[in-house]
Amino acid sequence: MNALFTPGRVGFFTLFARVVALAGVGCVSLPLSAQTADPNPTASFIQNKGDKSNRVDFFLLGDGYTASEINTTYTSHINNVLDNGYFNTTGGYTGITNPYVRYRNFINIIRVDVKSVDSGIDYYDGSTFTIKNSALSGQQGYPSSSTMFITNSKADAAINTAGAALGYTLADADWKLVFINTANYGGASSGGYPVFSAGWYNAPEVAMHEGGHANHNLADEYSGSGTYTGSEPTRVNVTKDPTGAKWSQWLGYNDPQTGVVGAYEGALGKNFGIYRPSDETLMNLVFGDNVFGPIAREKIILDIYDIVNPMDAFLSTTPTYTLADNLWVDVVDTNVINVQWKFDSTVITDQTSETFDLQQAVSLLGPGVHTITARAYDTILDHNFSDNNNPDPLDLVRSNLDKLEQSVSYTVNIDWLVGDADFDGDVDNDDLVIVTNALGHTTFLGNAAGGDLNGDGFVNQADLDIVTALVPEPTSAMLFAVFLGTVLRGRRKVT
């Protein structure tokens, strides 16, 4: 529910009073109380999952909570919204239908404590004004009973002042959410601050609905009255096109929670001329066990990746590395992000950890200069575009797939001693054994570690001649091994 009108603090009640007076009803001046900002708001981490430079930093604030309610009512309201909303995995919610669960380790949550003089906010119930002294100047009741808002500049100041102790400024606040201490149903999104009635019975859904507006630019999917006559909306989850081409990649997708994606008429508070992708979702209804639909869910995930890279850190790509080095990357969450290593352009299937041991992988490399690439990617990319009628649970993103992965490449120089088949720095009997045992075989890309010392792709007499000439005074046992290997090779040719 987007706020339709967001006047200043005094303007809200003064304007209404003037409207009533002009209508001939008459009005007495309203006893507006001074609104006292908290001079010392404080901030603390609810969860700190990593450096702010590569995390979504989600700021929670409250209005209408007195000093005695900060650690009681406010804490209870926060726990309710997080446990039964954003990170809920019960009922209709799962780690799939609720993207915040899957990406919890991508999000820092910062709680800002703002103390008000009075409990609650200004409220107009249609006939009576209740005036409260709240720190963020929260107001509810105009133009509709559910509309509420705060003074954004006061919320900005609270984040700047409180966040400083944690190294944050307002510019670091990626997402925001304002808890209003009231049980009167309401919510709105205005100026980047989603606000909602934290004491209402279904507060978690209202919080996520309003957060969907302010933090993800999602539109209301509920109807109302009249026909939409405006231009094509920029928001991803509504369109004027009755074919639903705006979300064509999802058409026909049968979501277990929200049904088949199509083009359902009615959205943005209008009954006709505007379409939504799913019949009932959290951007439509906040009365019940509702979840985000596929298009909104995809948008939330892509928003997260607009802020967070799959890798938190990685080894510098500037130097040229050798066999003495280990390559490494550090991903945000190994339960979400996989690592794939490539040798030049070939995927190394048995290397999937965050560390690449060059010495252990020497059998693949061979002499020369190589490019080793680490690709960190969301496992969603292994499951997208599944069967629409029986979708894979991880089929969550079907557009802008490049946002879900990150690659870094390293230059590796394998400095090789001729004849050193085991890459241990010398040519000895061990190398002779390797070549002898591999006679008659082909090797991966002409690999010395497989016995192919001249790089022609085969282990043959030429390779044996190379190592025999370089091994100092082969022992009798080694000479016998060479003889035996030659005999066996000859038998293989005969058969």
C-alpha distance (Angstrom), angle and dihedral (degrees) to the residues before:
residue distance angle dihedral
M1 . . .
N2 3.78 . .
A3 3.78 118.6 .
L4 3.78 109.4 -106.9
F5 3.79 95.0 -161.9
T6 3.78 129.1 22.2
P7 3.80 110.6 -179.3
G8 3.78 123.8 169.3
R9 3.76 121.6 -82.4
V10 3.79 98.8 -93.1
G11 3.80 90.8 33.6
F12 3.79 92.9 64.6
F13 3.78 97.5 62.9
T14 3.79 97.1 26.0
L15 3.79 92.4 53.2
F16 3.78 91.4 48.3
A17 3.79 91.2 49.0
R18 3.78 90.6 51.6
V19 3.80 92.0 49.1
V20 3.80 90.5 52.4
A21 3.82 91.9 46.7
L22 3.79 92.3 50.0
A23 3.77 88.9 51.6
G24 3.78 88.2 60.9
V25 3.77 95.3 -110.0
G26 3.77 93.5 111.9
C27 3.75 126.7 -137.3
V28 3.78 138.5 -144.1
S29 3.81 118.3 -137.6
L30 3.79 109.5 -91.0
P31 3.80 117.2 -119.7
L32 3.82 95.6 -124.3
S33 3.79 109.6 -167.1
A34 3.79 123.1 -140.1
Q35 3.78 110.6 -94.5
T36 3.78 108.2 -132.7
A37 3.80 116.8 -156.0
D38 3.79 116.5 -147.5
P39 3.83 104.5 -107.8
N40 3.80 92.7 -160.0
P41 3.81 111.8 40.2
T42 3.79 113.8 169.0
A43 3.78 133.6 -151.1
S44 3.80 133.7 -152.3
F45 3.78 137.0 170.5
I46 3.79 118.7 -101.5
Q47 3.77 85.9 -177.1
N48 3.80 128.9 -0.6
K49 3.80 109.6 -166.0
G50 3.78 100.1 166.5
D51 3.77 149.0 -42.4
K52 3.79 114.0 -30.5
S53 3.81 90.1 -124.2
N54 3.81 90.0 72.2
R55 3.79 105.5 26.8
V56 3.77 136.9 75.1
D57 3.80 104.1 -107.1
F58 3.80 107.5 -148.1
F59 3.82 115.9 -168.0
L60 3.81 121.7 -159.0
L61 3.81 119.9 -163.5
G62 3.78 134.2 174.1
D63 3.78 136.2 -150.7
G64 3.77 128.2 -162.1
Y65 3.81 96.0 28.0
T66 3.79 116.8 129.4
A67 3.78 123.1 -146.2
S68 3.80 90.3 -96.1
E69 3.82 91.5 51.0
I70 3.81 98.3 49.2
N71 3.80 95.2 84.4
T72 3.79 95.2 33.1
T73 3.81 118.1 32.2
Y74 3.80 96.0 20.1
T75 3.80 92.4 47.9
S76 3.80 90.6 48.1
H77 3.81 91.5 50.1
I78 3.81 91.9 49.9
N79 3.79 93.0 48.9
N80 3.79 90.8 49.2
V81 3.80 94.1 53.0
L82 3.80 94.8 44.3
D83 3.80 98.0 41.6
N84 3.81 97.7 38.5
G85 3.79 98.4 30.9
Y86 3.77 125.3 20.7
F87 3.80 95.8 27.2
N88 3.78 100.0 24.7
T89 3.82 116.2 136.6
T90 3.81 98.8 172.0
G91 3.79 133.9 90.8
G92 3.77 111.5 2.2
Y93 3.76 91.3 -8.6
T94 3.78 125.2 90.9
G95 3.76 134.5 163.8
I96 3.79 85.9 -93.9
T97 3.81 103.5 47.1
N98 3.80 88.7 41.7
P99 3.82 106.4 55.4
Y100 3.80 93.2 -172.4
V101 3.81 88.8 69.6
R102 3.80 94.7 55.1
Y103 3.81 91.7 45.8
R104 3.79 99.3 39.1
N105 3.82 91.8 121.1
F106 3.79 88.9 57.2
I107 3.81 91.8 62.3
N108 3.80 133.4 76.4
I109 3.80 112.8 -161.1
I110 3.80 117.4 -153.9
R111 3.78 120.6 -169.9
V112 3.81 117.1 -151.7
D113 3.80 116.1 -160.7
V114 3.80 111.6 -149.8
K115 3.82 115.8 177.6
S116 3.79 121.4 -147.9
V117 3.78 128.2 -161.0
D118 3.81 92.4 -131.5
S119 3.77 132.2 37.7
G120 3.80 111.1 -113.7
I121 3.81 133.3 7.9
D122 3.79 137.8 -90.5
Y123 3.80 110.1 -67.4
Y124 3.80 136.4 -173.2
D125 3.80 114.0 -165.8
G126 3.80 95.3 -172.9
S127 3.76 96.2 -85.1
T128 3.80 109.5 27.6
F129 3.80 132.8 50.6
T130 3.78 119.6 -144.6
I131 3.80 111.3 -165.1
K132 3.81 121.0 -154.6
N133 3.79 133.6 -179.9
S134 3.81 101.3 -129.1
A135 3.79 125.7 167.2
L136 3.81 96.8 -125.8
S137 3.84 94.8 37.4
G138 3.79 93.3 -116.7
Q139 3.81 116.6 -168.2
Q140 3.78 135.4 -176.8
G141 3.80 136.8 -176.7
Y142 3.80 108.6 54.7
P143 3.00 133.4 126.3
S144 3.81 84.7 -3.4
S145 3.79 132.5 7.6
S146 3.79 92.0 -108.4
T147 3.81 98.0 48.1
M148 3.78 114.3 105.8
F149 3.76 136.3 165.5
I150 3.78 144.4 165.1
T151 3.79 135.4 -143.1
N152 3.78 100.8 -88.6
S153 3.80 95.7 -156.6
K154 3.80 89.4 61.2
A155 3.79 91.3 51.6
D156 3.81 89.3 48.0
A157 3.80 90.5 52.8
A158 3.81 91.9 48.5
I159 3.81 91.9 53.5
N160 3.79 92.6 46.9
T161 3.80 94.3 47.1
A162 3.80 98.4 41.8
G163 3.79 96.3 36.2
A164 3.79 93.7 56.4
A165 3.80 91.5 78.1
L166 3.82 89.0 59.3
G167 3.80 94.8 42.5
Y168 3.81 94.9 -101.1
T169 3.78 134.2 129.2
L170 3.79 130.3 -173.6
A171 3.81 89.1 -93.8
D172 3.82 89.1 64.5
A173 3.81 93.7 57.9
D174 3.81 103.0 103.5
W175 3.79 95.8 170.9
K176 3.79 130.3 18.3
L177 3.78 136.9 -168.0
V178 3.81 128.5 -176.4
F179 3.81 120.6 -154.8
I180 3.80 113.6 -151.3
N181 3.79 114.8 -155.3
T182 3.79 99.5 -129.7
A183 3.79 138.6 100.8
N184 3.81 92.0 -146.6
Y185 3.80 108.3 110.3
G186 3.77 112.2 -109.0
G187 3.76 148.3 120.6
A188 3.77 142.9 163.8
S189 3.77 143.1 170.1
S190 3.75 119.9 -133.9
G191 3.75 134.1 155.1
G192 3.79 94.7 -5.4
Y193 3.81 96.2 -52.4
P194 3.81 118.5 107.2
V195 3.80 109.4 -158.0
F196 3.79 128.6 -172.1
S197 3.79 142.9 167.9
A198 3.79 101.8 -92.2
G199 3.80 94.0 -169.6
W200 3.79 95.5 56.0
Y201 3.81 116.2 111.4
N202 3.82 95.0 -113.5
A203 3.79 96.9 35.6
P204 3.85 96.0 139.4
E205 3.81 93.0 63.2
V206 3.80 93.3 45.1
A207 3.81 89.3 49.4
M208 3.80 92.7 53.4
H209 3.81 92.2 42.6
E210 3.80 92.1 53.9
G211 3.79 90.2 41.1
G212 3.80 87.2 53.6
H213 3.80 87.7 61.2
A214 3.79 101.2 43.6
N215 3.80 101.5 31.2
H216 3.82 100.4 34.4
N217 3.81 104.9 22.8
L218 3.80 92.5 -122.8
A219 3.78 120.3 161.5
D220 3.77 130.2 -129.9
E221 3.79 110.1 -94.6
Y222 3.79 97.1 -164.6
S223 3.79 123.9 105.6
G224 3.78 128.0 -137.0
S225 3.76 123.0 160.4
G226 3.78 140.7 -36.0
T227 3.79 133.4 19.5
Y228 3.79 127.0 -63.2
T229 3.82 109.8 -120.1
G230 3.79 102.0 167.9
S231 3.79 130.7 105.7
E232 3.82 124.7 -78.9
P233 3.81 106.3 -64.8
T234 3.79 117.6 -118.9
R235 3.80 92.8 -142.6
V236 3.78 113.6 102.0
N237 3.81 98.8 -130.5
V238 3.82 102.3 57.3
T239 3.79 132.4 53.3
K240 3.79 143.3 169.4
D241 3.80 89.7 -136.9
P242 3.83 110.7 99.7
T243 3.83 90.0 -156.5
G244 3.81 93.1 64.8
A245 3.81 90.7 -132.4
K246 3.81 88.7 151.1
W247 3.80 88.5 75.8
S248 3.82 96.4 27.5
Q249 3.80 93.0 144.1
W250 3.82 88.9 65.6
L251 3.81 101.9 41.0
G252 3.79 110.2 127.9
Y253 3.80 93.7 14.9
N254 3.80 106.9 143.6
D255 3.78 106.1 -144.9
P256 3.82 112.6 -160.6
Q257 3.81 91.0 -136.8
T258 3.79 107.0 32.2
G259 3.80 103.9 26.9
V260 3.79 132.5 -129.5
V261 3.79 118.1 -11.0
G262 3.79 111.6 -123.2
A263 3.80 136.6 120.1
Y264 3.82 112.8 -65.4
E265 3.77 115.9 -173.7
G266 3.79 116.9 -122.2
A267 3.82 130.0 57.8
L268 3.81 141.8 132.8
G269 3.79 88.7 47.4
K270 3.82 92.3 -60.4
N271 3.80 128.8 112.2
F272 3.78 99.6 -152.2
G273 3.79 141.2 33.9
I274 3.80 95.9 29.0
Y275 3.82 130.3 79.6
R276 3.79 138.9 -156.2
P277 3.83 127.1 -158.2
S278 3.82 99.7 -125.3
D279 3.77 133.8 32.6
E280 3.80 99.0 -127.3
T281 3.81 126.4 10.7
L282 3.79 138.8 141.4
M283 3.80 89.7 -86.2
N284 3.80 87.6 59.0
L285 3.79 106.7 37.4
V286 3.81 132.5 23.8
F287 3.78 96.1 178.7
G288 3.79 106.2 93.8
D289 3.76 141.2 0.3
N290 3.80 97.8 -32.1
V291 3.79 128.8 159.3
F292 3.78 138.1 -170.2
G293 3.79 115.5 -82.5
P294 3.83 123.4 -125.6
I295 3.80 96.1 -90.5
A296 3.82 94.6 48.4
R297 3.81 91.1 42.4
E298 3.81 91.0 52.7
K299 3.82 90.0 48.9
I300 3.80 91.8 52.8
I301 3.81 92.1 50.8
L302 3.79 92.6 47.8
D303 3.81 89.6 48.1
I304 3.80 88.8 55.4
Y305 3.80 90.9 51.7
D306 3.80 90.4 48.7
I307 3.81 84.8 66.5
V308 3.81 105.0 28.3
N309 3.80 127.2 54.3
P310 3.82 117.0 -149.5
M311 3.82 89.7 -119.2
D312 3.78 123.1 61.4
A313 3.80 91.6 -169.4
F314 3.80 142.9 -16.5
L315 3.78 140.3 -169.4
S316 3.78 113.0 -83.2
T317 3.79 112.5 -87.3
T318 3.81 93.6 -153.1
P319 3.85 103.7 84.8
T320 3.78 127.1 67.0
Y321 3.79 108.1 -117.4
T322 3.80 131.6 -146.7
L323 3.79 137.8 -159.9
A324 3.79 89.1 -81.0
D325 3.82 91.0 67.3
N326 3.80 135.8 80.2
L327 3.79 119.3 -146.6
W328 3.80 118.0 -143.8
V329 3.77 145.7 176.6
D330 3.82 129.5 -171.3
V331 3.81 115.6 -143.1
V332 3.79 127.0 -159.5
D333 3.82 96.8 -118.2
T334 3.80 124.7 -0.2
N335 3.81 89.5 -156.9
V336 3.80 89.0 63.9
I337 3.80 105.0 24.7
N338 3.81 124.8 60.8
V339 3.81 124.9 -163.1
Q340 3.79 122.2 -137.9
W341 3.82 122.0 -172.7
K342 3.79 123.9 -154.6
F343 3.82 129.1 -163.0
D344 3.80 104.2 -148.4
S345 3.85 96.9 -47.2
T346 3.81 98.2 -26.3
V347 3.83 121.0 100.0
I348 3.79 112.7 -127.6
T349 3.79 100.2 -141.3
D350 3.81 98.0 -167.3
Q351 3.82 94.7 52.1
T352 3.83 110.2 80.6
S353 3.80 105.2 132.4
E354 3.79 125.8 101.6
T355 3.82 89.5 -105.6
F356 3.81 126.9 64.7
D357 3.82 113.5 -157.8
L358 3.79 105.5 -153.7
Q359 3.80 93.0 -165.8
Q360 3.80 92.0 55.6
A361 3.78 91.0 46.0
V362 3.77 95.2 48.9
S363 3.80 91.5 107.4
L364 3.81 87.1 68.5
L365 3.75 99.5 42.3
G366 3.77 112.1 53.3
P367 3.79 124.5 -176.3
G368 3.79 123.5 -38.1
V369 3.79 139.3 45.3
H370 3.80 116.5 -41.9
T371 3.79 139.1 179.0
I372 3.80 115.4 -129.6
T373 3.81 114.6 -167.8
A374 3.79 127.9 -164.4
R375 3.80 114.3 -156.5
A376 3.80 116.7 -167.8
Y377 3.78 111.7 -166.9
D378 3.79 140.5 167.8
T379 3.81 109.4 -106.3
I380 3.80 86.6 -128.3
L381 3.81 84.8 84.0
D382 3.80 89.4 67.4
H383 3.81 91.9 56.6
N384 3.81 110.9 34.9
F385 3.81 125.1 119.7
S386 3.79 92.5 29.6
D387 3.81 124.5 160.4
N388 3.82 107.1 -54.1
N389 3.79 91.3 -145.4
N390 3.80 93.6 50.2
P391 3.79 104.2 21.7
D392 3.77 124.2 -166.9
P393 3.83 109.8 -111.5
L394 3.81 89.4 -124.5
D395 3.79 94.5 51.3
L396 3.79 90.2 111.1
V397 3.81 106.5 131.2
R398 3.80 127.8 43.6
S399 3.80 102.4 163.9
N400 3.81 137.5 52.3
L401 3.79 88.7 20.1
D402 3.80 92.6 167.1
K403 3.81 89.0 73.1
L404 3.80 89.7 67.7
E405 3.79 96.7 63.5
Q406 3.79 141.9 52.3
S407 3.80 130.6 -168.7
V408 3.80 134.9 -164.9
S409 3.81 126.0 -174.6
Y410 3.81 131.6 -150.6
T411 3.78 132.6 -161.9
V412 3.81 112.6 -132.1
N413 3.81 123.7 -172.3
I414 3.80 115.5 -159.0
D415 3.81 102.9 -160.9
W416 3.79 103.7 -159.8
L417 3.79 133.7 -163.0
V418 3.82 110.6 -142.6
G419 3.78 110.0 -105.8
D420 3.82 94.7 16.6
A421 3.80 97.5 126.2
D422 3.81 94.6 169.7
F423 3.83 96.2 43.7
D424 3.78 94.3 -127.6
G425 3.79 94.7 132.3
D426 3.79 100.7 -100.1
V427 3.79 141.7 63.1
D428 3.78 112.8 -119.0
N429 3.78 145.1 132.4
D430 3.82 91.6 -62.9
D431 3.80 89.4 63.8
L432 3.79 90.9 48.2
V433 3.81 90.2 54.0
I434 3.82 91.8 50.1
V435 3.79 92.9 52.3
T436 3.79 93.2 42.9
N437 3.80 93.5 51.6
A438 3.81 91.8 47.4
L439 3.80 97.3 49.8
G440 3.79 111.4 135.3
H441 3.80 95.7 20.5
T442 3.77 132.4 111.7
T443 3.80 120.4 -128.9
F444 3.80 137.3 -146.6
L445 3.81 107.3 -84.1
G446 3.80 92.5 -27.5
N447 3.80 95.2 -56.3
A448 3.77 121.1 -169.1
A449 3.78 90.8 -155.2
G450 3.78 87.8 64.2
G451 3.82 92.0 53.3
D452 3.81 98.5 -94.6
L453 3.79 97.6 128.0
N454 3.79 97.9 170.9
G455 3.79 95.6 45.2
D456 3.78 98.0 -123.9
G457 3.80 93.8 128.8
F458 3.82 95.7 -106.2
V459 3.79 135.8 84.4
N460 3.78 104.2 -136.1
Q461 3.79 144.6 135.5
A462 3.80 91.7 -63.4
D463 3.80 90.6 61.5
L464 3.80 90.7 45.6
D465 3.80 90.1 52.2
I466 3.81 90.5 52.1
V467 3.77 96.0 53.2
T468 3.80 95.0 38.5
A469 3.77 90.4 55.7
L470 3.80 91.8 50.5
V471 3.79 102.0 42.1
P472 3.82 107.6 94.6
E473 3.83 111.1 -121.0
P474 3.82 101.2 -28.9
T475 3.81 113.6 -133.6
S476 3.78 121.9 -115.2
A477 3.78 89.0 -106.8
M478 3.78 90.8 54.1
L479 3.79 92.5 48.6
F480 3.79 89.4 50.7
A481 3.79 89.6 50.5
V482 3.79 89.5 52.4
F483 3.82 90.9 49.6
L484 3.79 92.1 47.5
G485 3.78 92.1 48.1
T486 3.78 91.1 51.0
V487 3.80 91.8 50.2
L488 3.77 93.0 48.9
R489 3.79 90.5 48.0
G490 3.78 89.3 52.8
R491 3.80 91.5 51.2
R492 3.79 91.0 51.0
K493 3.79 89.3 54.3
V494 3.82 92.4 50.8
T495 3.79 93.5 51.0
